[in-house]
Each structure stands twice: as structure tokens, then as C-alpha cells.
């Protein structure tokens, strides 16, 4: 069985990070590909755990060198997913989880289409998302307004994903997320079908 990619996208505040954290605790061979960003760390965030926090110059050098699976500029900051650790973990047969935006998802699909299962995570309405962002208390009013505007744009890309997960009740959302994660490991595209059939039909 090959390794595979489980891509999560959705508005900031929809709960992607919390879902990923729980899936990593539940599935032993899951690996989270930590993104790199040029934004400043929020309170409580740790370099190498939440993100790899790098300078704009360093990020742009890595773009030029082709070191990213995908990258995008969001809210005046760069975000990207390094390609090297992903390839390493896929070769080990791991379930590699990525939290990337809708632009990054399109790029990833071009590079790893048969290995990807994609999930769009959101809330049931914009008001619920706004309340979460306000409750989080890490962004200014101006930043929250930008995030909400960006969320409206992201929602138009929902139909490009395999699954849509409405994260209003976390326990229910996690149950569904785990079901998707386990199912992604059994996609026919991950199997060497000819080899399996040959082995299956081998009667000694």
C-alpha cells in the first residue's frame, strides 16, 4: 500500500487544526506536514510545532529553488508546504495530512492527484465563523474582516473537494473526519491492483 495525502482546506477558524490534532492521536501512521509561514507567531504558538516561522527572504529563496509542494500569499503573508518531508513520509507508506488553502489544493492536485483525498472544513454559516474568530481573540477587527471576506471566496471552491465537513459540533465532525481518513487509506488508486489480483489468485 502506498502512502497518501489527506488535504484539509477551509476558512481560518473552521477548526482544521483541532481536527488534525485529534486524527494524529488516533491514527498511528499519520503524519502532519507542518506549513511554513512568514507571519508572526500568535500567542502560544511554537516554531516547528504549529508552523515553521521563517523570514520573507528565506521563503522566497525556497520558492525559487522549487522546495514547496504549494505556496500562496494570504493576508500579506506567505504560507507554504515543504515538499521534501512529504515525499519522505509517502515513501514510508504514511497518511500525510496537509492544511492548505484552496489555491494550494489546486496545485497539490496537479502534482499528486491520485494520492489525494480532500476535505473542505467550514461552519454552517458566516455568523458562526465570525463568532469563533472573535472568541479566539488573536486578531484585530481589521484582520477578522479580511478573514471573513477571504472565507466567502474560499466557499466558492467547495465543489472541488471530495468531502465537505460542517464543523459545528466538534465530536460529530471528528467522527466524520476519522471515517474519511480511514477510508482514504483504502482508495483503489493506492493499490498495485495487478499484483494484488495475481497474489489473490495464486493457489498452491
Residue pairs with C-beta under 8 A, 6 or more apart in sequence:
1 93
1 185
1 190
1 191
2 90
2 93
2 115
2 190
2 191
3 89
3 90
3 91
3 92
3 93
3 94
3 95
3 96
3 115
4 90
4 95
4 96
4 115
4 116
4 117
4 184
4 185
4 187
4 190
5 86
5 90
5 96
5 97
5 98
5 108
5 112
5 115
5 116
5 117
6 30
6 95
6 96
6 97
6 98
6 116
6 117
6 118
6 119
6 180
6 181
6 184
7 97
7 98
7 100
7 105
7 108
7 116
7 117
7 118
7 119
8 16
8 19
8 20
8 97
8 98
8 99
8 100
8 118
8 119
8 120
8 121
9 16
9 99
9 100
9 101
9 102
9 104
9 105
9 118
9 119
9 120
9 121
9 154
9 157
9 161
10 16
10 120
10 121
10 122
10 154
11 122
11 123
11 129
11 147
11 148
11 150
11 151
11 154
11 155
12 133
12 147
12 150
12 151
13 123
13 129
13 132
13 133
13 136
13 147
14 121
14 122
14 123
14 129
14 132
14 167
15 121
15 132
15 167
15 170
15 173
16 99
16 121
17 50
17 99
18 170
19 121
19 165
19 167
19 170
19 173
19 174
19 177
20 32
20 97
20 99
22 174
22 177
22 178
23 30
23 97
23 174
23 177
23 178
23 181
24 30
24 31
24 32
24 97
26 178
27 95
27 178
27 181
27 182
29 93
29 94
29 95
30 94
30 95
30 96
30 97
30 181
31 85
31 89
31 94
31 95
31 96
31 97
32 96
32 97
32 98
32 99
33 69
33 81
33 82
33 85
33 86
33 89
33 96
33 97
33 98
34 48
34 49
34 50
34 51
34 52
35 51
35 52
35 79
35 80
35 81
35 98
35 99
35 100
36 51
36 52
36 53
36 54
36 59
36 62
36 68
36 78
36 79
36 80
36 81
36 82
37 51
37 52
37 53
37 54
37 77
37 78
37 79
37 80
38 53
38 54
38 55
38 56
38 59
38 77
38 78
39 53
39 75
39 77
39 79
40 53
41 47
41 50
41 51
41 53
42 138
43 138
45 51
47 53
52 82
56 78
59 71
59 78
59 80
60 78
62 68
62 80
62 82
63 71
63 80
66 83
67 82
67 83
67 84
68 80
68 81
68 82
68 83
69 80
69 81
69 82
69 83
69 86
69 98
69 104
69 107
69 108
69 111
69 112
70 80
70 81
70 100
70 103
70 104
70 105
70 107
70 108
71 78
71 79
71 80
71 81
71 104
72 78
72 79
72 80
72 101
72 103
72 104
73 79
74 101
74 150
75 143
75 146
75 147
75 150
79 100
79 101
79 104
80 104
81 98
81 100
81 104
81 108
86 96
86 98
89 96
90 96
90 115
95 181
95 184
95 185
97 181
98 104
98 108
100 108
101 154
102 154
102 157
102 160
105 118
105 157
105 160
105 161
106 160
108 116
109 116
109 118
114 189
114 190
115 189
115 190
117 162
117 163
117 180
117 183
117 184
117 187
118 160
118 161
118 162
118 163
119 161
119 162
119 163
119 164
119 165
119 177
119 180
120 157
120 158
120 161
120 163
120 164
120 165
121 165
121 167
121 173
122 129
122 151
122 155
122 158
122 164
122 165
122 166
122 167
123 129
123 132
123 166
123 167
123 168
124 166
124 168
126 148
126 151
126 152
128 168
129 148
129 151
130 144
130 148
133 139
133 144
133 147
133 148
134 144
139 147
158 164
162 180
163 180
165 173
165 176
165 177
165 180
166 173
167 173
